[in-house]
Amino acid sequence: MSESTTNTLQYRFDGPEDAPVLILGPSLGTTWHMWDRQVPELAKQWRIFRFDLPGHGGAPAHPAGSVTELAERLLVTLDGLGVHRFGYAGCALGGAIGAELALRHPERLASLTLIAASPRFGTADEFRQRGVIVRTNGLDPIARMSPERWFTSGFAAAQPAITEWAVQMVRTTDPGCYIAACEALASFDIRAELGRIGVPTLVLVGSDDQVTGPAEARTLVAGIPDARLAVVPGASHLVPVEQPAAVTDLLVRHFSTAWQQPAYDSSTGQMAVVVPQANPALAAPPQMSPVAEIAPAVQPEPMLGRPDPYDAGIKVRREVLGDAHVDRALAQADEFSGDFQEFVTRYAWGEIWDRPGLDRRSRSCVTLTALVAGGHLDELAFHTRAALRNGLTPVEIKEVLLHAAVYCGVPAANSAFKVAQQVIREETTPQE
């Protein structure tokens, strides 16, 4: 069944209508069909709910730019169906949605499985760079590289039909929704919050996952109280597709034994079915020393007048220029130049770039033109990168520079074209 409103998700049910609901969440670039081989067995005990991300699998192309928004759309969809409490298993971005639910809406979650997940997926720069590539080249380069990211080489060679299915799944995704999902992953970071996840959690990972592998899984297990770890041999990132029987068995064991039983819910008139306990063959949580409690930060006295724009400035500066650039600039600051870096962050980024009067695309156009006029080619290089991250295409940047040639002079624009051409080539060429 598909929903067409902007605040709900495309979904389908499988399994008995009176069974407890178990949700299966997809990875970026996939559809609910990535779970096809788990459904027959899981549907014997649970009412299986699968959903598609916006613009994936033919779902309405209403982009969602944060994991929080995706989780809220899922809850709106479930509320409309009368589903209050559920178990949840999600892969990669689907796992991030599950972790978000466990943190913000723990009363809804009976049990959780995080597959190929991480408290922070790579770096923000990596995902925004991927968005630049998609905006410039479409999804074909990403689609062609997906099998080597998702599957072991042996599986990809032995299963050409599944490999081609994976490529086509990415190719048919809406590019704007894919870019928005990259933004969602770029801003996702729950490393400091893992200790607040209180539902029974299984962390599951493929032994050969090069995207979010065993190291990330162990970080989750170390941070989530009483979480357990299962490493599936011979599997990469899309472990439910590559090792379906092993994943199905682990999910059955976890959700059959770790399903928290809520009290009677007067709003729905339902009570979860108690499932007999078994002894699952899952790895026990590592023995951890007690984590020291961090004292709450001392709250400063209320400021008179306007708030200090530095915090907003550093956030905007990182989002526009990238963490790597900002980290490098701050690391190079010393006693002589440190005040200047603080000045730029506070006033250029906190006061001007954070103003609501112009969007970031427009501010990039203005900035590129001003830098051409001033002949500031070093700054033009990193602001060309910023313009791509802010959503300008290479064609639009070319138009800005052509316009600048009329008003700023042909020699200045000639130099600018050389700089921008090199940056665009570097930023929009997919890395094989």
TORVO-977090 format. One line per field, with one value per residue (C-alpha): z, x, y; residue in three letters. Coordinates in steps of 0.05 Angstrom, whole numbers, plus 5000, padded with zeros to 4 digits. Layout:
REM residues N
z	(Z,...);
x	(X,...);
y	(Y,...);
code	(ALA,...);
REM end
This chain:
REM residues 432
z	(5000,4983,5019,4978,5032,5048,5121,5113,5082,5030,5066,5063,5113,5114,5165,5212,5229,5303,5313,5345,5293,5272,5228,5178,5156,5091,5075,5032,4959,4972,4976,5022,4976,5010,5064,5018,5042,5115,5111,5102,5167,5208,5187,5223,5290,5273,5231,5186,5167,5113,5087,5032,5042,5004,4929,4935,4903,4870,4935,4930,4922,4983,5009,5083,5104,5173,5208,5258,5202,5174,5242,5252,5184,5203,5268,5232,5185,5243,5282,5222,5222,5297,5311,5377,5399,5356,5347,5298,5256,5208,5162,5157,5148,5170,5233,5245,5244,5295,5341,5334,5355,5415,5438,5425,5430,5474,5496,5425,5419,5446,5420,5370,5321,5288,5225,5190,5232,5267,5316,5262,5189,5162,5160,5141,5085,5053,5048,5024,4972,4949,4942,4897,4853,4847,4833,4777,4747,4768,4805,4753,4782,4852,4825,4788,4852,4898,4890,4913,4974,4990,4975,4981,4914,4915,4925,4871,4821,4839,4840,4778,4780,4851,4833,4774,4818,4867,4811,4783,4853,4861,4790,4799,4863,4859,4859,4902,4955,4953,4963,5022,5053,5046,5084,5137,5147,5145,5205,5244,5306,5369,5398,5461,5470,5464,5539,5537,5492,5540,5497,5487,5429,5382,5339,5277,5225,5168,5181,5114,5116,5093,5101,5173,5196,5262,5291,5287,5313,5374,5387,5389,5436,5482,5487,5490,5558,5554,5478,5446,5384,5326,5271,5208,5171,5096,5091,5073,5082,5058,5103,5101,5025,5026,5085,5091,5131,5184,5192,5196,5250,5291,5285,5306,5367,5388,5380,5410,5474,5483,5468,5526,5549,5563,5609,5581,5532,5543,5480,5435,5479,5464,5503,5472,5469,5517,5479,5517,5532,5496,5500,5438,5414,5413,5436,5507,5517,5532,5605,5612,5669,5697,5654,5693,5698,5664,5707,5675,5645,5688,5659,5646,5670,5619,5570,5562,5490,5431,5440,5418,5345,5350,5360,5301,5260,5271,5253,5188,5171,5177,5137,5080,5077,5105,5169,5137,5114,5180,5222,5180,5187,5263,5272,5235,5279,5330,5379,5321,5276,5326,5338,5263,5258,5316,5282,5216,5250,5292,5242,5171,5188,5251,5232,5155,5128,5183,5165,5137,5083,5029,5022,5017,4942,4933,4982,4944,4879,4913,4945,4880,4844,4899,4900,4824,4830,4884,4849,4911,4876,4938,4970,4903,4903,4969,4958,4892,4933,4981,4924,4900,4971,4975,4915,4855,4794,4751,4697,4748,4771,4699,4691,4753,4725,4657,4691,4731,4667,4645,4710,4739,4676,4628,4657,4727,4701,4659,4721,4759,4705,4711,4786,4785,4728,4768,4831,4795,4761,4829,4865,4814,4789,4822,4859,4830);
x	(5000,5026,5013,5016,5018,5084,5088,5078,5116,5101,5091,5066,5043,5056,5035,4976,4936,4932,5007,5055,5083,5156,5184,5240,5276,5316,5385,5399,5388,5348,5274,5233,5250,5318,5280,5242,5279,5268,5193,5166,5198,5188,5115,5100,5105,5098,5059,5115,5114,5162,5170,5207,5248,5222,5235,5257,5220,5170,5151,5129,5190,5182,5254,5270,5335,5344,5339,5292,5244,5246,5230,5173,5143,5147,5110,5056,5046,5041,4994,4947,4946,4935,5003,5029,5083,5129,5196,5245,5303,5338,5398,5446,5402,5344,5385,5395,5320,5313,5364,5329,5263,5297,5324,5265,5205,5227,5156,5140,5196,5193,5260,5313,5363,5415,5445,5507,5496,5539,5529,5560,5565,5632,5640,5592,5640,5636,5560,5556,5609,5565,5508,5551,5567,5493,5472,5523,5524,5458,5455,5488,5559,5534,5492,5551,5594,5539,5554,5626,5603,5545,5569,5633,5668,5652,5578,5575,5609,5566,5500,5498,5422,5423,5481,5442,5380,5421,5446,5376,5348,5395,5385,5310,5315,5295,5361,5334,5310,5377,5415,5368,5382,5456,5445,5407,5467,5515,5482,5469,5513,5488,5556,5543,5473,5483,5478,5405,5382,5343,5308,5338,5386,5421,5477,5487,5543,5576,5648,5671,5631,5677,5625,5602,5639,5654,5691,5629,5587,5631,5625,5549,5554,5602,5556,5487,5472,5467,5470,5493,5536,5528,5580,5558,5616,5623,5578,5588,5543,5475,5481,5406,5412,5479,5467,5391,5385,5435,5402,5333,5355,5387,5325,5279,5322,5329,5257,5231,5271,5282,5213,5195,5124,5086,5027,4957,4949,4881,4887,4889,4858,4917,4969,5031,5034,5086,5135,5170,5243,5298,5373,5399,5469,5488,5553,5548,5561,5633,5651,5658,5683,5631,5627,5641,5581,5592,5571,5521,5551,5547,5494,5519,5482,5430,5462,5434,5419,5434,5464,5536,5534,5597,5562,5515,5574,5617,5557,5542,5616,5624,5561,5581,5657,5662,5692,5760,5769,5746,5788,5849,5837,5827,5887,5932,5909,5960,5966,5973,5916,5869,5830,5819,5790,5743,5724,5708,5668,5628,5613,5619,5586,5545,5520,5516,5513,5462,5414,5347,5340,5377,5383,5453,5449,5438,5494,5541,5525,5538,5603,5631,5618,5650,5712,5719,5715,5768,5814,5814,5828,5846,5780,5745,5770,5740,5677,5667,5668,5619,5573,5569,5552,5500,5464,5491,5506,5568,5523,5497,5568,5588,5530,5552,5622,5597,5555,5615,5656,5609,5611,5679,5721,5742,5813,5785,5733,5786,5826,5763,5743,5810,5803,5730,5740,5794,5752,5690,5730,5758,5691,5645,5688,5664,5719,5724);
y	(5000,5070,5135,5199,5253,5286,5265,5190,5133,5079,5013,4942,4889,4814,4762,4752,4814,4798,4786,4836,4884,4878,4934,4923,4986,4993,5019,5081,5064,5001,4984,4940,4882,4877,4839,4791,4729,4744,4755,4683,4659,4722,4727,4662,4699,4773,4822,4847,4921,4944,5014,5051,5114,5175,5170,5097,5039,5086,5120,5193,5238,5282,5291,5285,5317,5287,5220,5254,5273,5202,5173,5222,5204,5131,5145,5186,5127,5078,5123,5126,5050,5043,5012,5037,4988,4947,4914,4944,4919,4967,4964,5024,5085,5041,5026,5100,5109,5053,5085,5152,5119,5085,5153,5198,5150,5092,5078,5055,5004,4933,4910,4934,4906,4950,4920,4949,5011,5062,5119,5163,5142,5164,5239,5294,5314,5244,5245,5317,5300,5242,5291,5335,5275,5256,5327,5332,5263,5231,5165,5121,5127,5111,5053,5022,5025,4997,4922,4929,4968,4923,4852,4810,4800,4725,4737,4790,4743,4684,4722,4767,4773,4800,4846,4875,4881,4923,4969,4980,4992,5052,5077,5081,5123,5196,5236,5292,5243,5206,5272,5290,5221,5235,5300,5260,5214,5273,5304,5240,5232,5198,5178,5218,5189,5114,5104,5127,5071,5027,4975,4905,4914,4866,4895,4853,4862,4826,4805,4835,4899,4955,5010,5002,4942,4905,4965,5009,4951,4944,5019,5010,4950,4986,5046,5015,4983,4907,4906,4841,4831,4782,4780,4742,4709,4718,4779,4852,4913,4886,4825,4809,4799,4763,4717,4714,4649,4671,4739,4709,4661,4717,4761,4705,4689,4762,4783,4719,4728,4803,4830,4876,4865,4929,4937,4936,4994,5026,5068,5006,4953,4907,4870,4839,4764,4734,4689,4633,4647,4610,4609,4647,4634,4707,4738,4764,4838,4855,4866,4940,4981,5029,5091,5154,5200,5266,5323,5371,5433,5495,5539,5610,5670,5694,5742,5811,5831,5787,5718,5705,5683,5640,5573,5585,5609,5547,5503,5540,5545,5470,5455,5501,5491,5421,5394,5381,5453,5483,5435,5452,5527,5523,5476,5525,5583,5607,5664,5712,5688,5657,5720,5728,5657,5673,5738,5704,5649,5697,5752,5724,5657,5671,5740,5740,5669,5651,5707,5682,5734,5694,5619,5588,5578,5653,5670,5625,5663,5730,5704,5676,5741,5782,5737,5743,5819,5820,5769,5725,5659,5618,5635,5624,5552,5532,5573,5536,5472,5505,5526,5453,5431,5486,5457,5496,5454,5463,5494,5545,5562,5573,5622,5660,5667,5688,5742,5763,5770,5826,5865,5846,5841,5786,5777,5766,5717,5681,5666,5647,5597,5562,5554,5534,5484,5447,5446,5422,5366,5343,5347,5316,5258,5193,5156,5086);
code	(MET,SER,GLU,SER,THR,THR,ASN,THR,LEU,GLN,TYR,ARG,PHE,ASP,GLY,PRO,GLU,ASP,ALA,PRO,VAL,LEU,ILE,LEU,GLY,PRO,SER,LEU,GLY,THR,THR,TRP,HIS,MET,TRP,ASP,ARG,GLN,VAL,PRO,GLU,LEU,ALA,LYS,GLN,TRP,ARG,ILE,PHE,ARG,PHE,ASP,LEU,PRO,GLY,HIS,GLY,GLY,ALA,PRO,ALA,HIS,PRO,ALA,GLY,SER,VAL,THR,GLU,LEU,ALA,GLU,ARG,LEU,LEU,VAL,THR,LEU,ASP,GLY,LEU,GLY,VAL,HIS,ARG,PHE,GLY,TYR,ALA,GLY,CYS,ALA,LEU,GLY,GLY,ALA,ILE,GLY,ALA,GLU,LEU,ALA,LEU,ARG,HIS,PRO,GLU,ARG,LEU,ALA,SER,LEU,THR,LEU,ILE,ALA,ALA,SER,PRO,ARG,PHE,GLY,THR,ALA,ASP,GLU,PHE,ARG,GLN,ARG,GLY,VAL,ILE,VAL,ARG,THR,ASN,GLY,LEU,ASP,PRO,ILE,ALA,ARG,MET,SER,PRO,GLU,ARG,TRP,PHE,THR,SER,GLY,PHE,ALA,ALA,ALA,GLN,PRO,ALA,ILE,THR,GLU,TRP,ALA,VAL,GLN,MET,VAL,ARG,THR,THR,ASP,PRO,GLY,CYS,TYR,ILE,ALA,ALA,CYS,GLU,ALA,LEU,ALA,SER,PHE,ASP,ILE,ARG,ALA,GLU,LEU,GLY,ARG,ILE,GLY,VAL,PRO,THR,LEU,VAL,LEU,VAL,GLY,SER,ASP,ASP,GLN,VAL,THR,GLY,PRO,ALA,GLU,ALA,ARG,THR,LEU,VAL,ALA,GLY,ILE,PRO,ASP,ALA,ARG,LEU,ALA,VAL,VAL,PRO,GLY,ALA,SER,HIS,LEU,VAL,PRO,VAL,GLU,GLN,PRO,ALA,ALA,VAL,THR,ASP,LEU,LEU,VAL,ARG,HIS,PHE,SER,THR,ALA,TRP,GLN,GLN,PRO,ALA,TYR,ASP,SER,SER,THR,GLY,GLN,MET,ALA,VAL,VAL,VAL,PRO,GLN,ALA,ASN,PRO,ALA,LEU,ALA,ALA,PRO,PRO,GLN,MET,SER,PRO,VAL,ALA,GLU,ILE,ALA,PRO,ALA,VAL,GLN,PRO,GLU,PRO,MET,LEU,GLY,ARG,PRO,ASP,PRO,TYR,ASP,ALA,GLY,ILE,LYS,VAL,ARG,ARG,GLU,VAL,LEU,GLY,ASP,ALA,HIS,VAL,ASP,ARG,ALA,LEU,ALA,GLN,ALA,ASP,GLU,PHE,SER,GLY,ASP,PHE,GLN,GLU,PHE,VAL,THR,ARG,TYR,ALA,TRP,GLY,GLU,ILE,TRP,ASP,ARG,PRO,GLY,LEU,ASP,ARG,ARG,SER,ARG,SER,CYS,VAL,THR,LEU,THR,ALA,LEU,VAL,ALA,GLY,GLY,HIS,LEU,ASP,GLU,LEU,ALA,PHE,HIS,THR,ARG,ALA,ALA,LEU,ARG,ASN,GLY,LEU,THR,PRO,VAL,GLU,ILE,LYS,GLU,VAL,LEU,LEU,HIS,ALA,ALA,VAL,TYR,CYS,GLY,VAL,PRO,ALA,ALA,ASN,SER,ALA,PHE,LYS,VAL,ALA,GLN,GLN,VAL,ILE,ARG,GLU,GLU,THR,THR,PRO,GLN,GLU);
REM end
